[in-house]
Structure formats: C-alpha cells, structure tokens
Amino acid sequence: MVNEFEIKKMICEVGKRIYNRNMVAANDGNISVKLNDNEYLCTPTGVSKGFMTPEYICKVDAKGNVIQANPGFRPSSEIKMHMRVYEKRPDVGAVVHAHPTFATSFAIAGIPLSQPIMPEAVIALGCVPIAEYGTPSTVEIPDNLEKYLPYYDAVLLENHGALTWSTDLMAAYMKMESVEFYAELLYKSKMLGGPKEFDKEQIAKLYEIRRKMGLPGKHPANLCQNKDGVNCHNCGASCSCGAAEEPKAADAELVASITKQVMAQLGLK
C-alpha cells in the first residue's frame, strides 16, 4: 500500500504536469485523493500547482474540514466540489480540476464534448457534458454538478474549466489529458470544415470494445441518461438500458480485432 507521503509526492507531480501542459495558470486548479471514507488529501488554496512540495498538501475529512495542514496552508476553496464527487461516486479515488485552454473554451462557448470523432475518446472517455455555472467556492458548483455524477467521468464547468475523476490519481489526471486532447481535435476539425462523426453501428462496436476491456467508471456504453434510451453518442438500443441485439459472428471477430489494436495503443496489453 502506498503511504501518505508518496501520495503527496504524486499530487505534486500531477500539479507540475497540469501546470507545464498549460492546463492551469498562476494558482488555478485543485487536486484531491481519497485515503479512506473520512480522510482525503488535497492541494492548498492560493499556490501554484506547478511549484508544490509535499508539505503543501492538506488533509481534510468527508465534510471538507481540516484534519491537518501546515502553517500558512489551507485546503482548496473548491473542496466542496471534490467532496460531492466522492459522496455520490464511492468508486472514485481521485479528482482533478483544471482550466485546459481548449476544453475551457468549449465550456465558455457552451458547447459540450459529445461528438464521436475518434475511437479512444469514445471508448475511454465517453461524453463530456457541461455542468451549469456556479459561483466558485460555493455549493452552487457541487449542486449543479451532482446530476451528472451517476452518468459521466468528466464534465466541463460552464465558464470555468473541467473536472475529471477516476479510481486513482493518475487515471483521473489522464482523463483530464484526454478531455483536452479531444477538445483540441474537435476544435481543429471544426476549423477544417467540420469533423466526420462515427455512425451508430461504429459507435456500438466501440462500446462493445469498452465492455470487453472491462474499463471502470460510468460511460454511455453501460448506461443511458436520457429517457428515450438515446445518449449523447446516439447509441440507441446498443447500451444496457435498451434491448441490445447479440453481435453477429463477423462483428464479434471485428470487435475482437479492434479491441487488440486499441488496447495496444492504450498500453493495456
């Protein structure tokens, strides 16, 4: 089991990564990791995430109250947002909030990341909706976020930034990278006349790949949020809330072949 000091070092490393990748400016962003049901490590408020060292990191309880913090440091003012994720998603072990430029531009423009344009995004990320605007450091953000938590592993925060969560810190951070990469490709393809999207059959096959890979988290491959059984990737009845048909033999072989290729690309051999 990784000890607390090592987790603090990992938080600092992720802070450097989001800072060096231009996902935050100045003192923006925040990161948290779940230790157990009532202990969480989080970044402090008012410091650059690119220059943290382990003694900067604070410990809070499930209500966001301080358990331990060195003099001069106090938990992120956005800790309420993190705690809501942990409360509603017991499978989550870490949360990352940043302001990546392309993804945040979509959040400011009010455009969700919901177009199926590349296999990796459809398989690993799914749709990225926009949670309605809330005043930073208040319960408005977690309140507006809550309805998306059962269905997604990443959201854009309207006029604010992006939030990702997963089973552990590196997985949550990688989702942030994926959100930004997806947003950048979508933006550039729009500049070139508009992206060519996958059709329903292609999406269904990609969803089947995800199920075969057994990836954790919430995803439209496994559930649909809309009443008519159609999610933002237009899966129709191919997800578990509909009456999905068994894949044909030829399709099953194709899915198996594509699965191998995608798993190799994702380093999941």
C-alpha positions in Angstrom: 0.0 0.0 0.0 1.3 3.5 -0.9 1.9 5.7 2.1 0.6 9.2 2.5 3.9 10.9 1.8 4.2 9.1 -1.5 0.7 10.1 -2.4 1.5 13.7 -1.6 4.5 13.5 -3.9 2.2 12.1 -6.6 -0.2 15.0 -6.1 2.7 17.4 -6.5 3.9 15.6 -9.7 0.4 15.9 -11.2 0.3 19.5 -10.2 3.5 20.1 -12.2 2.1 18.2 -15.2 -1.1 20.3 -15.4 0.9 23.5 -14.9 3.5 22.5 -17.5 0.9 21.4 -20.0 -0.8 24.9 -19.8 -3.9 23.4 -18.1 -3.7 26.0 -15.3 -2.3 29.5 -14.9 -1.0 31.1 -11.7 -2.7 29.5 -8.7 -5.6 27.9 -10.6 -6.7 24.3 -10.3 -7.0 21.7 -7.5 -6.4 18.0 -6.9 -7.6 15.6 -4.3 -7.1 11.9 -3.4 -9.2 9.7 -1.2 -7.3 7.9 1.6 -10.4 6.3 3.2 -14.1 7.1 3.8 -13.2 10.1 6.1 -9.7 11.2 5.1 -8.7 13.0 1.9 -5.5 14.7 0.7 -5.9 17.9 -1.3 -4.0 20.8 -2.7 -4.0 24.1 -0.8 -5.6 27.3 -2.0 -3.5 30.2 -3.3 -0.5 28.4 -4.5 0.8 27.5 -8.0 0.2 23.8 -8.7 3.5 23.8 -10.6 5.7 24.6 -7.6 4.2 22.5 -4.8 6.2 20.2 -2.5 4.6 17.5 -0.1 4.4 19.8 2.9 2.0 22.0 1.0 -0.7 19.2 0.9 -3.6 19.4 3.3 -5.7 16.6 4.8 -9.5 17.0 5.3 -12.5 14.9 6.4 -15.5 14.0 4.3 -17.1 17.4 5.1 -14.0 19.3 3.9 -13.0 20.2 7.5 -9.2 20.4 8.1 -7.6 17.4 9.8 -4.1 18.5 9.1 -2.4 21.5 7.4 1.0 23.0 7.9 1.1 26.7 8.9 0.3 29.0 6.0 -1.7 26.4 4.1 -5.4 25.7 4.0 -7.4 23.4 1.7 -8.6 24.5 -1.7 -11.7 26.7 -1.7 -13.2 24.3 -4.2 -13.0 21.3 -1.9 -16.8 21.2 -1.7 -16.9 20.2 -5.4 -14.5 17.3 -4.8 -16.4 16.1 -1.7 -19.6 15.9 -3.7 -18.0 13.6 -6.2 -16.7 11.3 -3.5 -20.1 11.3 -1.8 -22.0 10.3 -4.9 -19.4 8.1 -6.5 -17.9 5.6 -4.0 -15.9 4.1 -6.8 -13.9 7.3 -7.2 -10.4 7.6 -5.6 -9.2 10.9 -7.0 -10.5 14.2 -8.6 -8.7 16.7 -10.8 -9.9 20.2 -11.6 -8.1 22.4 -14.2 -8.6 25.0 -16.8 -7.2 23.4 -20.0 -7.5 26.0 -22.8 -9.3 24.1 -25.5 -11.7 22.3 -23.1 -12.4 25.5 -21.2 -13.0 27.4 -24.4 -15.8 24.9 -25.2 -17.1 25.4 -21.6 -17.2 29.1 -22.2 -18.9 28.8 -25.5 -21.5 26.4 -24.0 -20.6 23.5 -26.3 -20.4 20.0 -24.7 -17.8 17.5 -26.0 -20.3 15.0 -27.3 -19.3 14.4 -30.9 -18.0 10.8 -31.6 -14.9 11.6 -33.7 -12.1 9.3 -32.5 -12.0 5.7 -31.1 -10.0 6.4 -28.0 -12.4 9.2 -26.9 -15.5 7.1 -27.4 -14.0 4.1 -25.7 -12.2 5.6 -22.7 -13.9 8.9 -22.1 -17.4 8.9 -23.4 -19.4 12.2 -23.5 -18.4 15.3 -21.6 -21.4 17.4 -20.8 -21.5 21.0 -19.4 -22.5 21.5 -15.7 -24.3 24.8 -15.3 -22.4 27.7 -13.9 -21.9 28.1 -10.2 -20.1 30.7 -8.1 -16.6 29.3 -7.2 -16.1 28.1 -3.6 -19.9 27.9 -3.0 -22.2 24.9 -3.0 -23.6 26.1 -6.3 -21.0 24.2 -8.3 -21.4 20.8 -6.5 -25.2 21.2 -6.6 -25.1 21.8 -10.4 -22.6 19.0 -10.8 -24.5 16.4 -8.9 -27.0 15.3 -11.5 -24.1 14.4 -13.9 -22.2 12.3 -11.5 -24.1 9.0 -12.0 -23.5 9.1 -15.7 -20.1 10.6 -16.5 -16.4 10.6 -15.5 -15.7 14.1 -16.8 -17.6 17.3 -17.1 -17.0 20.8 -18.4 -17.9 23.5 -15.8 -19.7 26.4 -17.6 -17.5 29.5 -18.0 -15.0 27.8 -15.6 -13.0 24.8 -16.6 -13.0 21.0 -16.5 -13.4 18.3 -13.8 -12.4 14.7 -14.1 -12.4 11.8 -11.6 -11.5 8.1 -11.6 -10.3 5.2 -9.5 -6.9 6.7 -8.7 -4.9 9.9 -9.2 -3.1 9.0 -12.4 -6.3 7.7 -14.0 -8.1 11.0 -13.0 -5.3 13.0 -14.4 -5.2 11.0 -17.7 -8.8 11.7 -18.1 -8.0 15.4 -18.0 -5.4 15.0 -20.7 -7.9 13.1 -22.7 -10.6 15.8 -22.3 -8.2 18.5 -23.5 -6.9 16.4 -26.4 -10.4 15.6 -27.5 -11.4 19.3 -27.3 -8.3 20.4 -29.3 -9.0 17.9 -32.1 -12.7 18.8 -32.2 -11.8 22.5 -32.4 -9.3 22.0 -35.2 -11.5 19.7 -37.2 -14.3 22.3 -37.0 -11.8 24.8 -38.4 -11.2 22.4 -41.3 -14.9 22.3 -42.2 -16.3 20.0 -39.5 -15.5 16.6 -38.2 -16.7 13.3 -39.7 -18.5 11.5 -36.9 -18.9 7.8 -36.4 -22.3 6.3 -37.2 -24.4 4.3 -34.8 -23.0 1.0 -35.9 -19.4 2.1 -35.5 -20.3 3.6 -32.0 -21.9 0.3 -31.0 -18.8 -1.6 -31.9 -16.6 0.8 -29.9 -18.9 0.5 -26.9 -18.6 -3.3 -27.2 -14.8 -2.9 -27.1 -15.1 -0.9 -23.9 -17.2 -3.6 -22.3 -14.8 -6.3 -23.3 -11.9 -4.3 -21.9 -13.8 -4.0 -18.6 -12.8 -0.4 -18.0 -14.0 1.2 -14.7 -16.3 4.2 -14.3 -19.5 5.4 -15.8 -19.9 5.5 -19.6 -22.7 5.5 -22.2 -21.6 2.0 -23.2 -23.1 0.8 -20.0 -26.0 3.1 -19.3 -28.0 5.9 -20.8 -29.2 9.0 -19.0 -31.9 10.1 -21.5 -35.5 8.9 -21.1 -35.7 7.7 -24.7 -32.7 5.5 -24.3 -30.5 7.6 -26.6 -27.4 9.1 -25.1 -25.1 11.8 -26.5 -23.3 9.3 -28.7 -26.6 8.2 -30.2 -26.2 4.6 -29.1 -29.8 3.7 -29.4 -30.5 0.3 -28.1 -26.8 -0.7 -28.0 -26.4 0.3 -24.4 -27.6 -1.6 -21.4 -30.7 0.4 -20.9 -32.1 -0.8 -24.3 -32.7 -4.2 -25.7 -29.3 -4.7 -27.4 -29.1 -7.4 -30.0 -26.3 -10.0 -29.8 -23.5 -9.1 -32.1 -23.2 -11.2 -35.3 -20.2 -13.5 -35.6 -18.5 -11.3 -38.2 -19.0 -8.3 -36.0 -17.7 -10.2 -33.0 -14.5 -11.0 -34.9 -14.1 -7.4 -35.9 -14.7 -6.2 -32.4 -12.1 -8.6 -31.1 -9.5 -7.5 -33.7 -10.1 -3.8 -33.0 -10.0 -4.4 -29.2 -6.5 -5.8 -29.5 -5.3 -2.8 -31.5 -6.9 -0.2 -29.2 -5.6 -2.0 -26.1 -2.1 -2.0 -27.6 -2.4 1.8 -28.3 -3.6 2.4 -24.7 -0.8 0.3 -23.2 -3.3 -2.2 -21.8 -2.0 -5.4 -23.4 
